């Protein structure tokens, strides 16, 4: 194949690409891309607190002395164990001093009036090693205090109750943290990413199609 033909074809493609990038449509898509990237970087460059909650039933063997549920001097035939994990998924650490004080909006686990918690505590195995955390009962809530939460650090709380309740939440606020949200499952995250990716692809495809259609050479007569 003639090298001049290849060079001419490549030059034509490069000119078309340059014309597209310098057109109002290309400039608009570049600006949108910059805004999206900037917003994403701004959004994650702070502490982001999310929590997970899981409640499981624990039953003693009927008529057997081999297994007993013994809490605070009393045996229970059945209890419910709840595990709540608070994680900093952002890119900035959260010092404990930046959390709203008790009496305002501390990081806490609200306990419904009908639920009686038999035992609660910080899980050493589920809590990051460099995090010193403790629980403080205040009114109808367990307040979580800590020294700091680095990115990817977590605190896990275990609670035991006779009540079948699985809608526990972690609430509160801190500097640069307006709310604490429940973490998505891997499947929910995958579906969200797919929808966002498809939306972005369709958005860009539409504008590129309109540009190409508008600049398509007219047929020769």
C-alpha positions as CSV (number, residue, x, y, z in Angstrom):
1,X,0.0,0.0,0.0
2,X,1.2,3.5,-0.9
3,X,2.8,5.2,2.1
4,X,1.5,8.5,0.9
5,X,-2.1,7.1,1.0
6,X,-1.6,5.9,4.5
7,X,-0.2,9.2,5.6
8,X,-3.0,11.1,3.9
9,X,-5.6,8.9,5.5
10,X,-4.0,9.3,9.0
11,X,-3.8,13.1,8.5
12,X,-7.5,13.2,7.5
13,X,-8.4,11.3,10.7
14,X,-6.3,13.6,12.8
15,X,-7.7,16.7,11.3
16,X,-11.3,15.4,11.8
17,X,-10.4,14.6,15.4
18,X,-8.9,18.1,15.9
19,X,-11.9,19.8,14.4
20,X,-14.2,17.8,16.7
21,X,-12.2,18.6,19.8
22,X,-12.1,22.3,19.0
23,X,-15.7,22.5,18.0
24,X,-18.4,23.7,20.5
25,X,-19.6,20.1,20.9
26,X,-16.1,18.9,21.7
27,X,-15.4,21.8,24.0
28,X,-18.7,21.1,25.8
29,X,-17.9,17.4,26.3
30,X,-14.4,18.2,27.5
31,X,-15.9,20.7,30.0
32,X,-18.5,18.1,31.2
33,X,-15.7,15.5,31.6
34,X,-13.6,17.9,33.7
35,X,-16.6,18.8,35.9
36,X,-17.4,15.1,36.5
37,X,-13.7,14.2,37.3
38,X,-13.4,17.3,39.5
39,X,-16.6,16.6,41.4
40,X,-15.6,12.9,42.0
41,X,-12.1,14.0,43.3
42,X,-13.7,16.6,45.6
43,X,-16.3,14.2,46.8
44,X,-13.9,11.5,47.9
45,X,-11.2,13.8,49.3
46,X,-12.9,13.9,52.7
47,X,-14.1,11.5,55.4
48,X,-17.0,9.4,54.1
49,X,-18.7,7.3,56.8
50,X,-20.8,4.3,55.8
51,X,-22.1,1.4,57.9
52,X,-23.3,-2.2,57.5
53,X,-25.7,-4.0,59.8
54,X,-26.4,-7.7,60.1
55,X,-28.6,-9.5,62.6
56,X,-28.5,-13.3,63.2
57,X,-30.5,-15.5,65.5
58,X,-28.7,-17.6,68.1
59,X,-30.7,-20.5,69.7
60,X,-29.7,-22.9,72.5
61,X,-30.1,-26.6,71.8
62,X,-33.5,-27.7,73.1
63,X,-33.2,-30.0,76.2
64,X,-29.4,-30.0,76.0
65,X,-27.0,-28.8,78.6
66,X,-24.1,-28.7,76.2
67,X,-24.9,-25.2,74.9
68,X,-26.3,-22.3,77.0
69,X,-26.7,-18.6,76.2
70,X,-25.6,-17.0,79.5
71,X,-25.6,-13.1,79.7
72,X,-25.3,-11.1,82.9
73,X,-26.2,-14.0,85.2
74,X,-29.2,-15.2,83.2
75,X,-29.8,-18.0,80.7
76,X,-31.7,-17.3,77.4
77,X,-33.2,-19.9,75.0
78,X,-32.8,-17.5,72.1
79,X,-31.2,-14.2,71.4
80,X,-30.4,-12.0,68.4
81,X,-26.9,-10.9,67.7
82,X,-26.4,-7.7,65.7
83,X,-23.1,-6.6,64.2
84,X,-22.8,-3.0,63.0
85,X,-19.6,-1.8,61.3
86,X,-18.7,1.8,60.7
87,X,-16.1,2.4,58.0
88,X,-14.4,5.5,56.6
89,X,-14.5,5.0,52.9
90,X,-13.2,8.5,52.0
91,X,-9.6,9.6,51.4
92,X,-9.2,11.8,54.4
93,X,-8.9,10.8,58.1
94,X,-11.6,11.8,60.7
95,X,-10.2,12.7,64.1
96,X,-12.6,11.9,67.0
97,X,-12.4,15.6,68.1
98,X,-14.1,16.6,64.8
99,X,-17.3,14.5,65.6
100,X,-20.3,16.4,66.9
101,X,-20.4,16.4,70.7
102,X,-22.8,14.4,72.9
103,X,-26.0,16.5,73.2
104,X,-25.7,17.7,69.6
105,X,-25.4,15.1,66.8
106,X,-22.8,12.5,67.9
107,X,-22.1,9.3,66.0
108,X,-24.5,6.9,67.6
109,X,-26.7,3.8,67.3
110,X,-30.3,4.7,68.2
111,X,-32.1,2.0,70.2
112,X,-35.9,1.8,69.8
113,X,-37.8,2.0,73.1
114,X,-39.2,-1.5,72.6
115,X,-35.8,-3.1,72.2
116,X,-33.8,-4.2,75.2
117,X,-30.1,-4.6,74.6
118,X,-28.7,-7.3,76.9
119,X,-25.1,-6.8,76.1
120,X,-23.0,-4.5,73.8
121,X,-19.3,-4.1,73.1
122,X,-16.6,-3.2,70.6
123,X,-15.4,-6.2,68.6
124,X,-11.6,-6.3,68.8
125,X,-11.4,-8.6,65.7
126,X,-13.7,-6.4,63.6
127,X,-12.1,-3.1,64.6
128,X,-9.0,-1.7,63.0
129,X,-5.9,-2.2,65.3
130,X,-5.0,1.5,65.4
131,X,-8.5,2.6,66.3
132,X,-9.3,3.1,70.0
133,X,-13.1,3.1,70.3
134,X,-15.6,2.8,73.1
135,X,-19.4,2.9,73.6
136,X,-21.2,5.3,75.8
137,X,-24.9,4.7,76.6
138,X,-26.8,8.0,76.4
139,X,-30.6,8.1,76.6
140,X,-31.9,5.7,73.9
141,X,-28.7,5.4,72.0
142,X,-25.1,4.0,72.1
143,X,-22.6,6.7,71.3
144,X,-19.5,5.6,69.5
145,X,-16.3,7.6,70.4
146,X,-12.9,7.0,68.9
147,X,-9.4,8.6,68.6
148,X,-9.5,8.8,64.8
149,X,-10.6,6.9,61.7
150,X,-8.1,6.8,58.9
151,X,-9.2,5.9,55.3
152,X,-10.5,2.2,55.3
153,X,-10.4,2.1,59.1
154,X,-13.5,0.5,60.7
155,X,-15.2,0.0,64.1
156,X,-17.4,-3.0,64.7
157,X,-20.1,-3.1,67.4
158,X,-21.7,-6.3,68.7
159,X,-25.1,-6.1,70.4
160,X,-27.3,-8.9,71.8
161,X,-31.0,-8.7,72.4
162,X,-34.1,-10.9,72.9
163,X,-36.0,-8.7,70.4
164,X,-36.1,-9.7,66.7
165,X,-35.1,-6.2,65.4
166,X,-32.8,-5.7,62.4
167,X,-33.3,-2.1,61.4
168,X,-30.4,-0.6,63.4
169,X,-28.8,2.5,62.0
170,X,-25.7,4.6,62.7
171,X,-26.3,8.3,62.7
172,X,-24.4,11.4,63.4
173,X,-22.3,14.1,61.9
174,X,-18.7,15.6,62.0
175,X,-16.6,18.1,60.2
176,X,-17.1,17.5,56.5
177,X,-19.5,14.7,57.3
178,X,-23.1,15.7,57.0
179,X,-24.6,12.2,57.3
180,X,-23.7,8.5,57.7
181,X,-25.3,6.3,55.0
182,X,-25.7,2.5,54.8
183,X,-23.2,0.9,52.5
184,X,-24.4,-0.9,49.4
185,X,-24.0,-4.5,48.8
186,X,-21.5,-5.6,46.1
187,X,-24.5,-6.4,43.8
188,X,-26.0,-2.9,44.4
189,X,-22.6,-1.3,43.7
190,X,-22.2,-3.3,40.5
191,X,-25.7,-2.3,39.2
192,X,-25.0,1.4,40.0
193,X,-21.7,1.4,38.2
194,X,-23.3,-0.3,35.2
195,X,-26.1,2.3,35.1
196,X,-23.7,5.2,35.4
197,X,-21.4,3.9,32.7
198,X,-24.3,3.3,30.3
199,X,-25.7,6.7,31.0
200,X,-22.3,8.4,30.3
201,X,-21.8,6.3,27.2
202,X,-25.3,7.2,25.8
203,X,-24.7,10.9,26.7
204,X,-21.4,11.1,24.8
205,X,-22.7,9.0,21.9
206,X,-25.7,11.3,21.4
207,X,-23.5,14.4,21.2
208,X,-21.0,12.7,18.9
209,X,-23.7,11.4,16.6
210,X,-25.3,14.9,16.4
211,X,-21.9,16.4,15.6
212,X,-21.1,13.8,12.9
213,X,-24.6,14.2,11.4
214,X,-24.3,18.0,11.3
215,X,-20.8,17.9,9.7
216,X,-21.4,15.0,7.3
217,X,-20.5,16.0,3.7
218,X,-23.4,16.6,1.4
219,X,-23.7,14.1,-1.5
220,X,-22.4,15.3,-4.8
221,X,-25.0,15.9,-7.6
